Amino acid sequence: MNVKRILIIDDEDDIREVAKLSLEIVAGWEVLAARSGAEGLAMAEAEYPDAILLDVMMPEMDGPATLRMLQDNPATQKIPVILMTAKVQATDQEAFRTLRVASVIAKPFDPMQLATQVSTALGWVQQAPGHCRCAGDSEELSPTNMEASALEEARMAVAQLWDSFRDTIRERVQVLEEAVTALQKQKLSDSLRLKAEQEAHKLAGSLGTLGFVEGSKLAGTIEMHFRPDALLTLEQLPDLQEKVAALRSGLEKPPTA
């Protein structure tokens, strides 16, 4: 059996590492990782993976720009691409459908289900540890103890990543606190508002993937407040302060998944 090779292109270290661990442990795939569109383009051409997981929101060269370059390059244009994004509004989904991608996976994703989502999108028969389809079988066999063990190993590995990324997550929350303080003083600049929106967007994806489900929901709500098209007034300040404080407090508890 040939081992599938997957390239993950994502600027967020925590998302990249969680996805890499889950695909390696749960599916037994070989996973390559790139932290930028430019790095991903070079790796895709050099390594020619079986599929690419591509983040939509990245600095300098975002996902759609990276995708266009992959599709314009004869050496990479046949590699199937799956977009990964926290932008799941109807207008965003409609735009993604025009990009000729294999599928779109929403952030936050469940690390235990990521391999299944990828396999389903690409029409692969997933050969996870202990989960196979034998010749002549009409349907897949039930998961074995070996597969259950792999899932448990992946859960433990993802949980341990929280310690590695705790400081980065807290720094993102600090940006939100600074933005709220600036709003209170009526000194919220456009640049700080944009940064707060971006950090809240990253938190929504990272926290959900790391098991902080409620924190992910809070971050998503906070992101909506800071979007350029949102009306952000002092009347909303108490609600925003409460949400950011709850987000900070929630990080002191262990993840739920």
N, C-alpha and C positions, 0 to 999 in steps of 0.2 A: 504494500500500500504506500503510495506516495504521500509524504507529509506536506500539507498545505503551507504556503508561505504568505504571510500577511504583512503589509506595510501600513503602519499607523502614522499619520501626519497630524500632529496636534501640538500647539505651543504650550499647553498646560502640562506641567510635569506630572501632576497627580493623576489626571485623566489618562495620560499616556501610559503610566506605570500600571494603573489598575487594569486597563484594557489588555496590556501586554501579559500581565500575570494570569488574568482569567482565561485568555485564549490559549496560553501555553499549558496551563494546568488542566483546564476543563476539556479542551479539544485536542491537546497534544500537538498544536501547530507550532511552526517556527515563526516568530514575530520580529520584524524589524521596526525601528522607531525613528522618526524624524521630528524635529521640533520647529520646523518652519516649512513654508511652501517651497522655498529654494532648495533646502536640503532634501525635501521629499522628492522633488523632480529629479535630482541627481541620483538618489537611491533607487527610484523607480526604473530609470534607464539602465543603471548598472546591475541591479539585482533581478529585475523583471518578476515581481511577486505575482501570486495567483489572484490577489485582490488588494485593494487599497481602502482603508478607512480614513476619511478626510474630514477634518474639522472645518466648519464654515467660517467662524470668526477667528481670524488670526491677524496679527499686525503685519504691516508691510505688504505681504502678498496673501490675500485671504483665500478661503476655500474655492469660491467660484473662479477666481483668477488662476489659481493653481490647476483647477480642473480643465480650464480652457487650454492651458499649456500642455497638459497631459494628453488631451485629445488632439492637439495640433501636431504632436510629435509622433511620427510613424513608429518609433521604437516603443511607445507606451500607450498608444491610442486604443489598443485592444484590451488593456487591463481593466476589468470591471471595478468601478468606484462606488463606494457607499458613503454618503454624507452623514456626518454626525453633528447634531446641532440642538441647542436649546430653543431655537427660534421655530416654534411650532404653530404660530398663528396661521389662519387660513391663507392670507396673502403671501406669507413666506412659503407655505407648502406649494401653492400654485406656481411660484417662481422656481422652486426646486424641480418641479416636474418638467420644466422646459430645458433642464441642463443635461439630459441624457445620462442619468446615473442609474445604477442597479436598484438602489433603494435609499431611504433616509431613516436613520436611527435617531430617536430623540434622546437628548440628554435631560436629566440624568438617566443612565441606563443601568440595568441590573447586571452586575458582572457575571452572575451565575447563568444568565440567559443570553449573553452577548454572542457566544459561539453559535447557539441555535438560531438567533436572529440573522447572523451572517450566512449560515448554511441555508436557511430558508430563502433568503433574498437571492442567493446565487444558484439555487437548485442543487446544492451539494447534499449527499447522504452523509450526515455527520457520523464520523467514526470516533466518538469520544471513548475514553478508557472504559472498557467493559460494555459498550453499547454498539452493537454491530448489526448488519443485515447479512444474512447468509444466503447463498444461492438457493433459489427455489422458495424462499420465504415470501409470503404475501405481505407481511408487515414487519416492522422492526421488533426485535425482542425487547422484553422489559429491562429497564436499567438494573444492573447488577450491583453487588456490594462494592465492586471496584469503582464503578462510576460514582456511587454515593461517597466513597472515600475521596475521590478526586474533587468533588464539589465541596466537601468539608475542608479539604486542604486549601482550596481556592478562597473559601470564606475566611479562614484563619489568616491567609496571606494578605488579603485585602484589609482586614481589620488591623493588622500590624502596620500597614502603610500610614494609618492615621498619625502615628508618632512621628513619621518622617515628614509629614506635610502640615503638622499642627501650626508651626510658626507662620508658614505662608498663608494659611487660611485666616489666622488671626490678623495678619497684616492687611488682608483684604477687607476684613470687618472694620479695621481702624480707618481705612479710607472712607467708608460709609459714615462712621462717627464724625470724621472731620467735615464731611459734606453737610451733615445735619447741623453741626455747630455753625458752619458758615451760613446756612439758611437761616438759623435763629438770629444771627447777627446781620442778616440781609446782605451778606457779602459772598454769596455763592457764585463763583465765576463759571463761565461756560466750560472751561477746561476741567475744573473740579467736578462739575456735574457729569460731564462725559466720562471721566475716570470712574466716578461712583457707579454710573450705569454699567460700565465694562466690568468692574470688579463684582458687582452684584450678579451680573450674568455668569461670570466664572464660578461664583459661589453656588449658584443654583445648580450648575452641572456637577461641580466637585462634591458638594455636600451630599447630594442625593446618591451619587455613585459610591461614596464612602460610607453610606448607611445613615446619614443624618437627614431623614426624610422631612421632618418638620422644618428644619433649618433651610433645606432646599426650597420649600414652599415659601418661607418668609423672604428668602433672597430674591425669588422670582417676583414677589409682590413689590419689594423695594426697588427692583430694577424698573418696574413699570412707572414708579414715581419719578425716576430720574431720566426717563426717555425724553428726547428733545421735544416731542409733540405732546408731552403731558403738561397739564397746568399745575405747576408746583407753587403753592402759596403757604403763607404762615399758618393759615387755618389747618393745614394738613400736618403741621409740625408735631403736635402731640402724638398722633397716630404713627408717624414715621419714627419718632424717638422710641416709642414703645416697641415697634417691630425690630429696630436695630438692637435695642437692649435685650430683647428676647433672643435674638440671633446670637449675640455674644454669650448670654447665659447658657444657651443650648449647647455650646461648644465645650462646656465643662462636664457634660455628661457623656458616657460612652455611646458610640453609635449603636443603632438598633438593628443593623443587619451585618 
